[in-house]
Amino acid sequence: MKAFSLNIRGRLVEFDERPLVMGILNMSPESFHTPRNAGNGEEGLARTVAKHMEEGADILDLGGCSTRPGLKSVSEEEETERVRKGMEIIRREAGDDVLVSVDTFRSSVARKAVEEWGADIINDISGGLLDREMLPTVGELHVPYILMHMRGTPETMTELCDYPNGVTGSVLSEMAERVGAAELEGICDIIIDPGFGFAKTVSQNWELMENLDALAILHRPILVGVSRKSMITKALGISTDMALNATTALNAFALDRGADILRVHDVAAAREACEMYAILKKSTLN
């Protein structure tokens, strides 16, 4: 974990060397995991917002279009309406001070989320590859941008896992190209996400996690999102409902490999992992 700053609504916000926790919020019934005590829809989202805030989330990440492998994306109109409702619920339940990122690969949704509904950050799984207007739009909006590595689309990405030169080097090279493209569009605050589970096999995910610290060469905050994903469930032969303990263990490993932000379904467990990691690092420095 390294200190960094982000321009949030024209205000420079400094983040010290404490890892951040991003709580996942889905307005999408197609998502691969929904907490049992939340449920889908507006009431479920309101309960999850309250729970994430109570447990210490630093950022809330709202999505209106599931991007799990093999799934066809919902229409732009449907995603727009879901995000609009979600932002309304978040601001009502959590107020205007909490940082909110919107998870979308569509520039039209990104623009409305920021200009009309008060989102602070755009989180794009495609790094601007699925919508050529995304990078120019984010540059105009002057908001932080989470740039994730992916190939193809959620429907086709499982067929695009060939990395002849190794997954780590290829991901690093491809992300460096996208970071450069984002910078050319005037995007200053870029957070990088290696995209665990996106156009990568289970074994490639593990290799990438082992070499996560290689991404430090890009000099950007690193976000890791492995919460209850198939790299865990397939490795252990368990369901997503049973994957919290393993997720927490993997998050702790990610912190040791340089992760700055953990994107999770379970905020309390991630926050405790961050606190234990901080204690450990402090004790080793004394």
MOKA-V209316 format. One record per residue. N is the residue number from 1. RES is the residue in three letters. OMEGA is omega as a letter, one per 20 degrees, with the letter a starting at -180 (none if undefined). Layout:
BEGIN
[[N;RES;OMEGA] [N;RES;OMEGA]]
END
This chain:
BEGIN
[[1;MET;r] [2;LYS;r] [3;ALA;r] [4;PHE;r] [5;SER;r] [6;LEU;r] [7;ASN;a] [8;ILE;r] [9;ARG;r] [10;GLY;a] [11;ARG;a] [12;LEU;a] [13;VAL;a] [14;GLU;r] [15;PHE;a] [16;ASP;a] [17;GLU;r] [18;ARG;r] [19;PRO;r] [20;LEU;r] [21;VAL;r] [22;MET;a] [23;GLY;a] [24;ILE;r] [25;LEU;a] [26;ASN;r] [27;MET;a] [28;SER;r] [29;PRO;a] [30;GLU;a] [31;SER;a] [32;PHE;r] [33;HIS;r] [34;THR;a] [35;PRO;a] [36;ARG;a] [37;ASN;a] [38;ALA;a] [39;GLY;a] [40;ASN;r] [41;GLY;a] [42;GLU;r] [43;GLU;r] [44;GLY;r] [45;LEU;r] [46;ALA;r] [47;ARG;a] [48;THR;r] [49;VAL;a] [50;ALA;a] [51;LYS;r] [52;HIS;a] [53;MET;r] [54;GLU;a] [55;GLU;r] [56;GLY;r] [57;ALA;r] [58;ASP;a] [59;ILE;r] [60;LEU;a] [61;ASP;a] [62;LEU;r] [63;GLY;r] [64;GLY;a] [65;CYS;a] [66;SER;a] [67;THR;r] [68;ARG;a] [69;PRO;r] [70;GLY;a] [71;LEU;r] [72;LYS;a] [73;SER;r] [74;VAL;a] [75;SER;r] [76;GLU;a] [77;GLU;a] [78;GLU;r] [79;GLU;a] [80;THR;a] [81;GLU;r] [82;ARG;a] [83;VAL;r] [84;ARG;r] [85;LYS;a] [86;GLY;r] [87;MET;r] [88;GLU;a] [89;ILE;a] [90;ILE;a] [91;ARG;r] [92;ARG;a] [93;GLU;a] [94;ALA;r] [95;GLY;a] [96;ASP;a] [97;ASP;a] [98;VAL;r] [99;LEU;a] [100;VAL;r] [101;SER;r] [102;VAL;a] [103;ASP;a] [104;THR;r] [105;PHE;a] [106;ARG;a] [107;SER;a] [108;SER;r] [109;VAL;r] [110;ALA;a] [111;ARG;a] [112;LYS;a] [113;ALA;a] [114;VAL;a] [115;GLU;a] [116;GLU;a] [117;TRP;r] [118;GLY;r] [119;ALA;a] [120;ASP;a] [121;ILE;r] [122;ILE;a] [123;ASN;a] [124;ASP;a] [125;ILE;a] [126;SER;a] [127;GLY;r] [128;GLY;a] [129;LEU;a] [130;LEU;r] [131;ASP;a] [132;ARG;r] [133;GLU;a] [134;MET;a] [135;LEU;r] [136;PRO;a] [137;THR;r] [138;VAL;r] [139;GLY;r] [140;GLU;a] [141;LEU;r] [142;HIS;r] [143;VAL;r] [144;PRO;a] [145;TYR;r] [146;ILE;a] [147;LEU;a] [148;MET;r] [149;HIS;r] [150;MET;r] [151;ARG;r] [152;GLY;r] [153;THR;r] [154;PRO;r] [155;GLU;a] [156;THR;a] [157;MET;a] [158;THR;r] [159;GLU;a] [160;LEU;a] [161;CYS;a] [162;ASP;r] [163;TYR;a] [164;PRO;a] [165;ASN;a] [166;GLY;a] [167;VAL;a] [168;THR;a] [169;GLY;a] [170;SER;r] [171;VAL;r] [172;LEU;a] [173;SER;a] [174;GLU;r] [175;MET;r] [176;ALA;r] [177;GLU;a] [178;ARG;r] [179;VAL;r] [180;GLY;r] [181;ALA;r] [182;ALA;r] [183;GLU;r] [184;LEU;r] [185;GLU;r] [186;GLY;r] [187;ILE;a] [188;CYS;a] [189;ASP;a] [190;ILE;r] [191;ILE;a] [192;ILE;a] [193;ASP;a] [194;PRO;r] [195;GLY;r] [196;PHE;r] [197;GLY;a] [198;PHE;a] [199;ALA;r] [200;LYS;r] [201;THR;r] [202;VAL;a] [203;SER;r] [204;GLN;r] [205;ASN;a] [206;TRP;r] [207;GLU;a] [208;LEU;r] [209;MET;r] [210;GLU;a] [211;ASN;a] [212;LEU;a] [213;ASP;r] [214;ALA;a] [215;LEU;r] [216;ALA;a] [217;ILE;r] [218;LEU;r] [219;HIS;r] [220;ARG;r] [221;PRO;a] [222;ILE;r] [223;LEU;r] [224;VAL;r] [225;GLY;r] [226;VAL;a] [227;SER;r] [228;ARG;a] [229;LYS;a] [230;SER;r] [231;MET;r] [232;ILE;a] [233;THR;r] [234;LYS;a] [235;ALA;a] [236;LEU;a] [237;GLY;a] [238;ILE;r] [239;SER;r] [240;THR;r] [241;ASP;a] [242;MET;a] [243;ALA;a] [244;LEU;a] [245;ASN;a] [246;ALA;r] [247;THR;a] [248;THR;r] [249;ALA;a] [250;LEU;r] [251;ASN;r] [252;ALA;r] [253;PHE;r] [254;ALA;r] [255;LEU;a] [256;ASP;r] [257;ARG;r] [258;GLY;r] [259;ALA;r] [260;ASP;a] [261;ILE;r] [262;LEU;r] [263;ARG;a] [264;VAL;r] [265;HIS;a] [266;ASP;a] [267;VAL;a] [268;ALA;a] [269;ALA;r] [270;ALA;r] [271;ARG;r] [272;GLU;r] [273;ALA;r] [274;CYS;a] [275;GLU;r] [276;MET;r] [277;TYR;r] [278;ALA;r] [279;ILE;r] [280;LEU;a] [281;LYS;r] [282;LYS;a] [283;SER;r] [284;THR;r] [285;LEU;a] [286;ASN;none]]
END
